[in-house]
Amino acid sequence: MTNPPPRIAVVAAETEAAQQALDELRDFYPCVPPEHAEIIIPLGGDGFMLESLHRFLSKGVLIFGMHRGSVGFLMNAYRPDGLVERLAAAQPVVLHPLEMNTVDEQGMSQRALAFNEVSLLRESRQAAKLRIRVDGVARIEELMADGILVATPVGSTAYNLSAHGPIVPLGAGVLALTPISAFRPRRSAASSSAGQDRGARDRQTSGQRRRRFYRGPRCRNRRCP
């Protein structure tokens, strides 16, 4: 006796290509609403795939995305034929989202989940001064940068790669910690009075524009089980 095919739900982005693929799959296969599905098939790009992961995270169902968008690093190739066989032969990949916990200047706590990355960015003209702690131990006492991000393996090819971070294999149990535009001070001494005067003016200008950084806000991230 053969097993019955899984209950499939198909969701699609608003683009023309994704909507056409949605109609095509519904003509080929019997589909059910997402709340009754065993496998959900998002049609679109990586952005829609991430949106679908967040949307159906609490259901614990399998997600098999097919590429009908702009960027498709997270998607499988789109083919309407042989879908049931492809689902049976698919190699499962378990994603562990980041859990972000923050405390702002007013002492308010916030929590969010992220599949790609969590980024912390400055909001003034000055570089941010950050202290990096891992498991309660300060690994970097002071990092001057525009910000910093923590990326999962699945998110290491997104913003993390644009910030010159490493590409992490999907099966690796590590996270990428990447600074954003880290500050590298020049150490060469000025060799002329003109150079010294220009440096003095730059320091004075920087002093006039200096903004206060509060010690209160902090951000903690951990890998969800």
Sequence and secondary structure as in RCSB ss.txt:
>XXXX:A:sequence
MTNPPPRIAVVAAETEAAQQALDELRDFYPCVPPEHAEIIIPLGGDGFMLESLHRFLSKGVLIFGMHRGSVGFLM
NAYRPDGLVERLAAAQPVVLHPLEMNTVDEQGMSQRALAFNEVSLLRESRQAAKLRIRVDGVARIEELMADGILV
ATPVGSTAYNLSAHGPIVPLGAGVLALTPISAFRPRRSAASSSAGQDRGARDRQTSGQRRRRFYRGPRCRNRRCP
>XXXX:A:secstr
       EEEEE SSHHHHHHHHHHHHHS B  GGG SEEEEEE HHHHHHHHHHTGGGT EE  EE SS  TT 
B   STTHHHHHHH        EEEEEE TT  EEEEEESSEEEEE  SSS EEEEEEETTEEEEEEEEESEEEE
E TTTTTTHHHHTT     TT    EEEEES          SHHHHHHHHHHHHHHHHT     S  EEEEEE  
